Amino acid sequence: MNKILIDELLAMPNITLVGVTKKHSKEEVDELAKLGVKVFGENRVQEFLEKYDPKYTWHLIGHLQTNKVKYLIGKVDMIESVDSLKLAKEIEKQAAKKNVIQKILIEVKISHDPNKTGLPLCELNSLIAAIENMKHVKWCGLMTIASHTEDLDLVGKEFEQMNQLFNDLKKEHPEINTLSMGMSQDYQIAIEHGSNMVRIGTALFE
Ligand SMILES: *Cc1c(COP(=O)(O)O)cnc(C)c1O
């Protein structure tokens, strides 16, 4: 475990560290928790359910199929990867059944990389409008994954575009407070551009 990095990230004011534990064991989750990590991110539902421990706060950060939503509600604090109206509707439906309010982020596709997931920017406003009418879904902000590239200028541009988008949306929707961006490779750049939630896996385990 990279205790130095963990301490550094935990000491940053206004930044939430999500320790990404995919492909790591429950024992490693417990070790990270001992080092002070409070929030854990998993990208697959099955793997999440195998490690789930109600002592900790969990975020689902990977692409989510609608038929798996029912397994998450009541267990995950936040679903960061909402990228379609169909998915949002299913979260509303399942959260209503359990009478809970599910916090979500909308995952925006900022990268032009065809492999990247997320909602196309042009669909953002209509998804927000729909979610605002859902009683059991609380929209808390945006998530993104930048291009996977050595071109740090491009990564910086993408994060800055997200930062501006987030700040513009905040004027109309002052209740949103979370801009989740930055992974092991690029979290420093993300923080420079306004991120307040970083999702870090690989670097924590080095
Ligand atoms: C795996 C993953 C991360 C963490 O990536 P690292 O490069 O290991 O830090 C962050 N966000 C999402 C959506 C992921 O799937």
The ligand as an SDF file (V2000), in Angstrom:
LIG
                    3D

 15 15  0  0  0  0  0  0  0  0999 V2000
  -10.4530    1.4770  -12.5690 C   0  0  0  0  0  0  0  0  0  0  0  0
  -11.1330    2.7850  -12.4950 C   0  0  0  0  0  0  0  0  0  0  0  0
  -10.5340    3.8740  -11.8480 C   0  0  0  0  0  0  0  0  0  0  0  0
   -9.1620    3.8130  -11.2080 C   0  0  0  0  0  0  0  0  0  0  0  0
   -8.1890    3.6560  -12.1630 O   0  0  0  0  0  0  0  0  0  0  0  0
   -6.6330    3.5910  -11.7800 P   0  0  0  0  0  0  0  0  0  0  0  0
   -5.9450    3.9380  -13.0340 O   0  0  0  0  0  0  0  0  0  0  0  0
   -6.3680    2.2060  -11.3160 O   0  0  0  0  0  0  0  0  0  0  0  0
   -6.4040    4.5980  -10.7000 O   0  0  0  0  0  0  0  0  0  0  0  0
  -11.2420    5.0660  -11.8050 C   0  0  0  0  0  0  0  0  0  0  0  0
  -12.4650    5.1850  -12.3790 N   0  0  0  0  0  0  0  0  0  0  0  0
  -13.0620    4.1680  -13.0120 C   0  0  0  0  0  0  0  0  0  0  0  0
  -14.3870    4.3890  -13.6360 C   0  0  0  0  0  0  0  0  0  0  0  0
  -12.4200    2.9350  -13.0970 C   0  0  0  0  0  0  0  0  0  0  0  0
  -13.0250    1.9070  -13.7280 O   0  0  0  0  0  0  0  0  0  0  0  0
  1  2  1  0
  2  3  1  0
  2 14  2  0
  3  4  1  0
  3 10  2  0
  4  5  1  0
  5  6  1  0
  6  7  2  0
  6  8  1  0
  6  9  1  0
 10 11  1  0
 11 12  2  0
 12 13  1  0
 12 14  1  0
 14 15  1  0
M  END
$$$$
